Amino acid sequence: VVIPKKAAEHLLKVSKFIDEVLVKLAGMPPFYKMNEVDDLIGTLIVALSPHTYAGVVGRIVGFTDSMVCFAHPIFHAAKRRDCDGDEDSIMLLLDPLINFSKLYLPDRVGGRMDSPLLITVTINPEEVDEQAHNVDICYRIPLKFYEAAEKGKHISEVLDIIPTIKSLIEKGSEIRTAFTHPQSSLETRPAESSYKRYGSMLEKIVGQLKLAERISAVDVHYVAEKMAETHLLSDILGNARAFFLQKFRCKKCGARYRRPPLTNTCVKCGGEIVQTVFRGAVEKYIELVEDILLKNIRNEYLRQRIMVAINNVKTTFEKEEKEQVSLEDFF
């Protein structure tokens, strides 16, 4: 695995912390004994993708100025992660082995995500996602492939022309890799994904739409509709449902209630009862969808679904106009 230099600098600090834990708390000799970033070369790490609980062991073989982890597609697929720029995480192997416990995890749905409950030491290429099996392993692309492309042939008709990892697996051959264009450097620019550089979801959506407008092969209306349908609309509906079905908890003892007591205090300790899902979680995408996406959505059915969802949220949280009255108004 080739890791970012910034990550290497952080792992160097982590190695010193682990050595200090071993010496001062466990009474054992230090393990890593690293003084500079280059000492990390050859060190075993555990890579863990977001929202998963199975890490994969790898070995550091180099560093890059880009904010990305370079590794074989089979390695990324073993982490259940596509090579599409999503965020990832790496940690020194000894860190999860001595500094992790299930006692640290919350006892709620999703509490076990993003934790190294399992660690894969050996990767079986047959068990990873089939998407990684489509990586080609040829050193030269034959002329027949270009001729087939010119004729517009289906991909199934050229599978025997371009060897892939899948073909090696089917033959029971050793998994190898190849490349068609030698490079002196793996780094490209920009060195950091725009998705990571942008802070808010609004900036990310606006950036994606601007990019879609500049690419002639991309339909900006289709992009907007897909973002709304697959992500934003489902978030609005899901968060609204969670708000109405939420439980309440005591700030003091943590007791949970399906319905808050009439006294609004905990029956066990007298502590304050608070919500577990808040209004902001339901409304966070409303302005974004109204101001940015709706003007790019041409599908009338989808537009009406979004408007109904937005109107339901606005009606639920409609601000009541409070008018000060005197006692004389009641007589």
C-alpha positions as CSV (number, residue, x, y, z in Angstrom):
1,V,0.0,0.0,0.0
2,V,1.3,3.5,-0.9
3,I,-0.1,5.9,1.7
4,P,-0.3,9.8,1.8
5,K,2.7,11.5,3.5
6,K,0.3,13.3,5.8
7,A,-1.1,9.9,7.0
8,A,2.5,8.7,7.4
9,E,3.3,11.6,9.7
10,H,0.3,10.8,11.8
11,L,1.2,7.1,12.0
12,L,4.7,8.0,13.1
13,K,3.1,9.8,16.1
14,V,0.8,6.8,16.7
15,S,3.8,4.5,16.8
16,K,5.4,6.5,19.5
17,F,2.2,6.5,21.5
18,I,1.9,2.7,21.2
19,D,5.5,2.2,22.3
20,E,4.8,4.5,25.3
21,V,1.8,2.4,26.2
22,L,3.8,-0.8,26.0
23,V,6.6,0.6,28.2
24,K,4.6,2.5,30.8
25,L,1.4,0.5,31.1
26,A,2.3,-3.0,30.1
27,G,5.9,-3.1,31.3
28,M,7.0,-4.4,27.9
29,P,9.8,-3.2,25.5
30,P,8.8,-0.8,22.7
31,F,7.8,-2.4,19.5
32,Y,8.0,0.1,16.7
33,K,11.0,2.3,17.8
34,M,10.5,4.7,14.8
35,N,12.3,8.0,14.5
36,E,11.3,9.2,11.1
37,V,8.6,8.7,8.4
38,D,10.8,6.4,6.3
39,D,10.9,3.9,9.2
40,L,7.3,3.1,8.3
41,I,8.4,1.3,5.1
42,G,7.5,-2.4,5.5
43,T,5.2,-1.8,8.4
44,L,1.9,-3.8,8.6
45,I,-1.3,-1.7,8.7
46,V,-5.0,-2.4,8.8
47,A,-7.2,-0.7,6.3
48,L,-10.8,-0.2,7.2
49,S,-13.5,1.4,5.0
50,P,-16.3,3.6,6.4
51,H,-19.5,1.8,7.6
52,T,-17.8,-1.6,7.8
53,Y,-16.3,-3.7,10.6
54,A,-13.8,-5.9,8.7
55,G,-10.3,-4.5,8.2
56,V,-7.7,-5.9,5.8
57,V,-4.0,-6.2,6.6
58,G,-1.5,-4.5,4.2
59,R,2.1,-3.5,4.1
60,I,3.4,0.1,3.5
61,V,5.7,0.2,0.5
62,G,5.8,3.9,-0.2
63,F,4.4,7.4,0.2
64,T,2.6,9.9,-2.0
65,D,1.8,13.6,-1.9
66,S,-1.7,12.9,-3.1
67,M,-4.5,12.3,-0.5
68,V,-5.1,8.7,-1.6
69,C,-4.1,5.2,-0.8
70,F,-2.7,3.3,-3.8
71,A,-3.2,-0.4,-3.7
72,H,-4.3,-3.3,-5.9
73,P,-8.0,-3.3,-6.8
74,I,-8.3,-6.7,-5.1
75,F,-7.1,-5.1,-1.9
76,H,-9.7,-2.3,-2.1
77,A,-12.5,-4.8,-3.0
78,A,-11.6,-6.9,0.0
79,K,-12.4,-3.8,2.1
80,R,-15.8,-3.5,0.3
81,R,-14.6,-0.2,-1.2
82,D,-14.6,0.8,-4.9
83,C,-11.6,2.7,-6.3
84,D,-13.7,5.8,-6.7
85,G,-12.2,8.4,-4.4
86,D,-14.2,7.6,-1.3
87,E,-12.6,8.2,2.1
88,D,-10.7,5.4,3.7
89,S,-8.8,4.7,6.9
90,I,-5.6,3.0,7.9
91,M,-4.1,2.2,11.3
92,L,-1.0,0.4,12.5
93,L,-1.7,-3.3,13.0
94,L,-0.7,-3.2,16.7
95,D,-3.1,-0.3,17.4
96,P,-6.4,-2.3,17.0
97,L,-4.8,-5.3,18.6
98,I,-4.0,-3.6,22.0
99,N,-6.1,-0.4,22.0
100,F,-9.5,-1.7,21.0
101,S,-12.4,-3.3,22.9
102,K,-16.0,-4.0,22.2
103,L,-16.7,-2.1,25.5
104,Y,-15.9,1.1,23.6
105,L,-18.8,0.5,21.2
106,P,-22.3,2.0,21.7
107,D,-25.1,-0.5,22.2
108,R,-27.4,0.9,19.4
109,V,-28.1,0.1,15.8
110,G,-24.9,0.8,13.7
111,G,-22.7,0.9,16.8
112,R,-20.4,-1.7,15.5
113,M,-19.7,0.1,12.2
114,D,-16.3,1.7,11.6
115,S,-14.7,-0.6,14.1
116,P,-12.1,-3.5,13.4
117,L,-14.2,-6.4,14.8
118,L,-12.7,-8.6,12.1
119,I,-9.2,-8.5,10.5
120,T,-8.5,-10.3,7.2
121,V,-4.9,-11.4,7.0
122,T,-5.0,-13.3,3.7
123,I,-7.2,-12.1,0.7
124,N,-8.9,-14.7,-1.4
125,P,-9.4,-13.1,-4.9
126,E,-12.4,-15.3,-5.5
127,E,-14.3,-13.9,-2.5
128,V,-14.1,-10.2,-3.3
129,D,-16.6,-8.2,-5.3
130,E,-16.7,-9.2,-9.0
131,Q,-16.0,-5.6,-10.1
132,A,-12.4,-6.1,-9.3
133,H,-12.2,-9.2,-11.4
134,N,-12.7,-7.0,-14.5
135,V,-9.3,-5.4,-14.3
136,D,-7.2,-6.2,-17.4
137,I,-3.8,-7.7,-17.1
138,C,-2.3,-7.2,-20.5
139,Y,0.9,-5.4,-21.4
140,R,-0.2,-4.4,-24.9
141,I,-3.8,-3.9,-26.2
142,P,-4.1,-5.9,-29.4
143,L,-5.3,-4.4,-32.7
144,K,-8.3,-6.7,-32.6
145,F,-9.7,-4.8,-29.7
146,Y,-9.6,-1.4,-31.5
147,E,-11.2,-3.0,-34.6
148,A,-14.0,-4.4,-32.4
149,A,-14.4,-1.0,-30.7
150,E,-14.7,0.7,-34.1
151,K,-17.4,-1.8,-35.1
152,G,-19.3,-1.1,-31.8
153,K,-19.2,-4.7,-30.7
154,H,-20.6,-5.7,-27.3
155,I,-18.1,-6.2,-24.5
156,S,-19.0,-9.9,-24.3
157,E,-17.5,-10.3,-27.8
158,V,-14.1,-9.1,-26.8
159,L,-13.6,-10.9,-23.5
160,D,-11.2,-13.4,-25.1
161,I,-9.1,-10.6,-26.6
162,I,-8.3,-8.7,-23.3
163,P,-7.2,-11.0,-20.4
164,T,-8.6,-10.0,-17.0
165,I,-8.2,-11.1,-13.4
166,K,-11.4,-13.1,-13.8
167,S,-9.8,-15.2,-16.6
168,L,-6.9,-16.1,-14.3
169,I,-9.3,-17.1,-11.5
170,E,-11.2,-19.3,-13.9
171,K,-8.0,-21.0,-15.0
172,G,-6.7,-21.4,-11.5
173,S,-3.6,-19.4,-12.4
174,E,-1.6,-17.2,-10.1
175,I,-3.0,-13.7,-9.8
176,R,-0.7,-11.2,-11.5
177,T,-0.9,-7.6,-12.7
178,A,0.3,-5.7,-15.8
179,F,0.2,-2.3,-17.3
180,T,0.2,-0.9,-20.8
181,H,1.8,2.6,-20.3
182,P,4.9,2.9,-18.1
183,Q,4.9,5.9,-15.7
184,S,7.6,7.6,-13.7
185,S,5.1,8.8,-11.1
186,L,1.7,7.6,-9.7
187,E,0.8,11.1,-8.6
188,T,-1.7,13.3,-10.5
189,R,-3.3,16.7,-10.0
190,P,-5.4,17.6,-8.2
191,A,-3.8,15.8,-5.2
192,E,-7.1,16.0,-3.2
193,S,-10.6,15.1,-4.1
194,S,-13.0,18.1,-4.4
195,Y,-15.5,16.1,-2.4
196,K,-13.1,16.1,0.5
197,R,-12.1,19.7,0.0
198,Y,-15.6,21.1,0.0
199,G,-17.0,21.4,3.5
200,S,-20.8,21.5,3.4
201,M,-23.2,19.3,1.4
202,L,-24.3,22.5,-0.4
203,E,-20.8,23.1,-1.7
204,K,-20.5,19.5,-2.9
205,I,-23.9,19.6,-4.7
206,V,-23.2,22.9,-6.4
207,G,-19.7,21.7,-7.4
208,Q,-21.1,18.5,-8.9
209,L,-23.8,20.4,-10.9
210,K,-21.2,22.9,-12.2
211,L,-19.0,20.0,-13.4
212,A,-22.0,18.4,-15.0
213,E,-22.8,21.6,-16.9
214,R,-19.2,21.8,-18.3
215,I,-19.1,18.2,-19.6
216,S,-21.1,17.9,-22.8
217,A,-21.5,14.2,-22.4
218,V,-23.3,14.6,-19.1
219,D,-27.0,15.6,-18.8
220,V,-27.1,18.0,-15.8
221,H,-30.9,17.4,-15.4
222,Y,-30.3,13.6,-15.1
223,V,-27.5,14.3,-12.5
224,A,-29.8,16.5,-10.4
225,E,-32.7,14.0,-10.6
226,K,-30.4,11.1,-9.5
227,M,-29.0,13.1,-6.6
228,A,-32.5,14.0,-5.4
229,E,-34.0,10.6,-5.9
230,T,-31.3,8.4,-4.5
231,H,-29.9,10.6,-1.7
232,L,-31.6,13.8,-0.7
233,L,-35.3,12.8,-1.0
234,S,-34.7,9.5,0.9
235,D,-32.8,11.4,3.6
236,I,-35.7,13.9,4.0
237,L,-38.3,11.1,4.2
238,G,-36.2,8.9,6.4
239,N,-35.2,11.7,8.9
240,A,-38.9,12.8,9.1
241,R,-40.0,9.2,9.9
242,A,-37.2,8.9,12.5
243,F,-38.3,12.2,14.0
244,F,-42.0,11.1,14.5
245,L,-41.0,7.6,15.7
246,Q,-38.2,8.7,18.0
247,K,-37.6,7.7,21.5
248,F,-36.7,10.1,24.3
249,R,-33.9,9.8,26.8
250,C,-32.8,11.1,30.2
251,K,-29.8,13.4,30.1
252,K,-28.8,12.2,33.6
253,C,-29.1,8.4,33.7
254,G,-29.6,7.6,30.0
255,A,-33.0,5.9,30.5
256,R,-35.0,5.7,27.3
257,Y,-38.8,6.2,26.9
258,R,-41.1,5.5,24.0
259,R,-43.1,8.5,25.1
260,P,-41.9,11.2,27.5
261,P,-43.5,11.3,30.9
262,L,-46.1,14.0,31.5
263,T,-43.8,15.6,34.0
264,N,-41.0,15.8,31.4
265,T,-38.7,14.4,34.0
266,C,-37.2,10.9,34.4
267,V,-39.2,8.6,36.7
268,K,-36.0,6.9,37.8
269,C,-33.7,9.8,38.7
270,G,-35.7,13.0,38.0
271,G,-33.4,14.1,35.2
272,E,-34.4,16.1,32.2
273,I,-36.0,14.3,29.3
274,V,-34.7,15.2,25.8
275,Q,-35.2,14.2,22.2
276,T,-33.0,11.8,20.3
277,V,-33.8,13.2,16.8
278,F,-33.9,16.9,16.3
279,R,-35.7,19.3,13.9
280,G,-32.4,20.3,12.3
281,A,-31.8,16.7,11.0
282,V,-35.2,16.8,9.2
283,E,-34.8,20.3,7.7
284,K,-31.1,20.2,6.7
285,Y,-31.6,19.5,3.0
286,I,-34.9,21.5,2.5
287,E,-33.3,24.7,1.3
288,L,-30.7,22.9,-0.7
289,V,-33.3,20.9,-2.7
290,E,-35.5,24.0,-3.2
291,D,-32.8,26.4,-4.2
292,I,-30.5,24.2,-6.2
293,L,-32.0,21.0,-7.4
294,L,-35.7,21.7,-8.2
295,K,-34.8,24.1,-11.1
296,N,-32.8,21.3,-12.7
297,I,-35.4,18.5,-12.3
298,R,-37.6,17.9,-15.3
299,N,-39.3,14.7,-14.1
300,E,-42.7,16.0,-13.0
301,Y,-43.5,12.9,-10.9
302,L,-40.2,13.3,-9.0
303,R,-40.7,17.0,-8.7
304,Q,-44.2,16.5,-7.1
305,R,-42.8,13.9,-4.7
306,I,-40.2,16.3,-3.5
307,M,-42.6,19.1,-3.1
308,V,-45.0,17.0,-1.1
309,A,-42.2,15.9,1.2
310,I,-41.0,19.5,1.6
311,N,-44.5,20.8,2.3
312,N,-45.1,18.1,4.9
313,V,-41.9,19.1,6.7
314,K,-42.7,22.8,6.5
315,T,-46.3,22.2,7.8
316,T,-45.0,20.1,10.7
317,F,-42.5,22.7,11.8
318,E,-44.5,25.8,10.8
319,K,-43.7,28.7,13.0
320,E,-46.7,29.8,15.1
321,E,-47.2,33.5,15.1
322,K,-47.6,34.5,18.8
323,E,-49.6,37.5,19.4
324,Q,-49.6,39.0,22.9
325,V,-53.1,39.5,24.2
326,S,-54.6,40.9,27.4
327,L,-57.2,39.5,29.7
328,E,-59.8,42.0,28.3
329,D,-59.7,40.2,25.0
330,F,-61.4,37.2,26.5
331,F,-64.4,39.1,27.9
